[in-house]
């Protein structure tokens, strides 16, 4: 190329745009967001009200699950913003749209909490797997983020449900 000539490959300002999530991907990520927020809240409910054998270890393990859910919800909400989607984590929205089963009130023994929280972990993972399937073709970056979150929560589910295994 000769100095002073204009390149034919240079884009104009108007040609440069950001990637925006489709309405379907935005809705999938919104569902992941509310389920992760609900997982965080249910994990704290379990953490505060678990009693019985192996209480201390389970109490601490529940905090790890809560932290993973909280960090995951933040990651998803920030990804939504990067894709020009608007996350809605208001409590009314979470209650109205979560797919996680309701968590029972009052104290719960350790064995029951293990089963309850394992079910909720797999429910959240199911939501993420569905969203990842939708993201695979549209946005591989989002699919990769979901993959990492799924891997982490499935590990938490395995570690948790092992508490009740009998051999």
C-alpha positions as CSV (number, residue, x, y, z in Angstrom):
1,X,0.0,0.0,0.0
2,X,1.3,3.5,-0.9
3,X,1.5,6.1,1.9
4,X,-1.4,8.4,1.9
5,X,-3.9,6.1,0.3
6,X,-7.1,4.9,2.0
7,X,-7.5,1.3,2.9
8,X,-10.6,-0.5,1.5
9,X,-10.8,-2.7,4.6
10,X,-11.2,0.1,7.2
11,X,-14.8,0.3,8.6
12,X,-16.7,3.4,9.1
13,X,-18.0,4.4,12.6
14,X,-21.5,3.5,11.5
15,X,-20.4,0.0,10.6
16,X,-19.0,-0.8,14.0
17,X,-21.7,-2.2,16.3
18,X,-21.8,-4.4,19.4
19,X,-23.2,-7.9,19.6
20,X,-26.6,-7.8,21.1
21,X,-28.4,-10.9,22.5
22,X,-31.5,-12.0,20.8
23,X,-34.8,-11.8,22.8
24,X,-34.6,-15.6,23.2
25,X,-31.0,-15.5,24.6
26,X,-31.9,-12.6,26.9
27,X,-34.9,-14.5,28.2
28,X,-32.7,-17.6,28.8
29,X,-30.1,-15.6,30.7
30,X,-32.8,-13.9,32.7
31,X,-34.1,-17.3,33.8
32,X,-30.6,-18.4,34.8
33,X,-30.2,-15.2,36.7
34,X,-33.4,-15.6,38.8
35,X,-32.7,-19.3,39.5
36,X,-29.1,-18.4,40.7
37,X,-30.5,-15.7,42.9
38,X,-33.1,-18.1,44.3
39,X,-30.4,-20.8,44.8
40,X,-28.4,-18.2,46.8
41,X,-31.4,-17.3,49.0
42,X,-32.4,-20.9,49.6
43,X,-28.8,-21.8,50.4
44,X,-28.7,-19.2,53.1
45,X,-32.1,-20.4,54.4
46,X,-30.6,-23.9,54.7
47,X,-27.4,-22.6,56.2
48,X,-29.2,-20.8,58.9
49,X,-31.6,-23.6,59.8
50,X,-29.6,-26.8,59.4
51,X,-29.3,-28.9,62.5
52,X,-28.0,-32.4,63.4
53,X,-25.1,-34.7,62.6
54,X,-22.2,-33.2,60.8
55,X,-23.8,-29.8,61.2
56,X,-20.6,-27.7,61.1
57,X,-19.2,-29.2,57.9
58,X,-22.6,-28.9,56.2
59,X,-23.1,-25.4,57.5
60,X,-19.7,-24.3,55.9
61,X,-20.4,-26.3,52.7
62,X,-23.7,-24.4,52.3
63,X,-21.8,-21.1,52.4
64,X,-19.6,-22.4,49.5
65,X,-22.8,-23.1,47.5
66,X,-24.2,-19.7,48.4
67,X,-21.0,-18.0,47.3
68,X,-21.0,-19.9,44.0
69,X,-24.6,-18.9,43.3
70,X,-24.1,-15.3,44.2
71,X,-20.9,-15.0,42.1
72,X,-22.7,-16.8,39.2
73,X,-25.6,-14.5,39.3
74,X,-23.3,-11.5,39.2
75,X,-21.5,-13.0,36.2
76,X,-24.7,-13.7,34.3
77,X,-26.1,-10.2,35.1
78,X,-22.9,-8.5,33.9
79,X,-22.9,-10.7,30.7
80,X,-26.4,-9.6,30.1
81,X,-25.4,-6.0,30.3
82,X,-22.5,-6.6,28.0
83,X,-25.0,-8.0,25.4
84,X,-27.3,-5.0,25.9
85,X,-29.9,-7.1,27.8
86,X,-31.4,-5.8,31.1
87,X,-31.1,-8.1,34.1
88,X,-34.0,-8.1,36.6
89,X,-33.0,-9.4,40.0
90,X,-35.7,-7.8,42.0
91,X,-37.2,-10.0,44.7
92,X,-40.7,-9.8,43.1
93,X,-39.3,-11.0,39.8
94,X,-37.3,-13.8,41.4
95,X,-40.4,-15.1,43.3
96,X,-42.6,-14.9,40.3
97,X,-40.3,-16.5,37.8
98,X,-37.9,-19.0,39.5
99,X,-38.1,-22.6,38.5
100,X,-36.5,-23.9,41.7
101,X,-38.8,-25.8,44.1
102,X,-39.8,-23.8,47.1
103,X,-37.6,-24.3,50.2
104,X,-39.4,-25.4,53.3
105,X,-39.5,-23.3,56.4
106,X,-38.1,-24.0,59.9
107,X,-35.2,-26.2,61.0
108,X,-34.1,-29.1,58.9
109,X,-31.9,-32.0,59.7
110,X,-28.6,-32.3,57.8
111,X,-29.7,-35.3,55.8
112,X,-32.8,-33.6,54.6
113,X,-30.9,-30.4,53.8
114,X,-28.4,-32.4,51.7
115,X,-31.3,-33.8,49.6
116,X,-33.1,-30.4,49.4
117,X,-30.1,-28.5,48.3
118,X,-28.9,-31.2,45.9
119,X,-32.2,-31.0,44.1
120,X,-32.0,-27.2,43.9
121,X,-28.5,-27.3,42.5
122,X,-29.6,-29.7,39.8
123,X,-32.6,-27.5,39.1
124,X,-30.4,-24.5,38.6
125,X,-28.0,-26.6,36.4
126,X,-31.0,-27.7,34.3
127,X,-31.9,-24.1,33.6
128,X,-28.3,-23.3,32.7
129,X,-28.0,-26.3,30.4
130,X,-31.1,-25.2,28.5
131,X,-29.7,-21.7,28.2
132,X,-26.3,-23.0,27.1
133,X,-28.0,-25.0,24.4
134,X,-29.6,-21.8,23.1
135,X,-26.4,-19.9,23.4
136,X,-24.2,-22.4,21.6
137,X,-25.0,-21.1,18.1
138,X,-25.7,-17.5,18.9
139,X,-23.0,-16.6,21.3
140,X,-20.2,-19.0,22.1
141,X,-18.7,-16.7,24.7
142,X,-22.0,-16.9,26.7
143,X,-22.1,-20.6,26.2
144,X,-18.6,-20.9,27.6
145,X,-19.6,-18.8,30.7
146,X,-22.5,-21.1,31.2
147,X,-20.3,-24.1,30.8
148,X,-18.0,-22.9,33.6
149,X,-21.0,-22.2,35.9
150,X,-22.5,-25.6,35.2
151,X,-19.2,-27.3,35.9
152,X,-18.9,-25.6,39.3
153,X,-22.4,-26.2,40.4
154,X,-22.4,-29.9,39.4
155,X,-19.2,-30.3,41.4
156,X,-21.0,-28.7,44.4
157,X,-23.9,-31.1,43.9
158,X,-21.6,-34.1,43.8
159,X,-19.8,-33.0,47.0
160,X,-23.1,-32.3,48.7
161,X,-25.0,-35.5,47.8
162,X,-22.0,-37.6,48.9
163,X,-22.9,-36.6,52.4
164,X,-25.9,-39.0,52.3
165,X,-24.3,-41.8,50.3
166,X,-24.3,-45.2,51.9
167,X,-21.8,-47.9,50.8
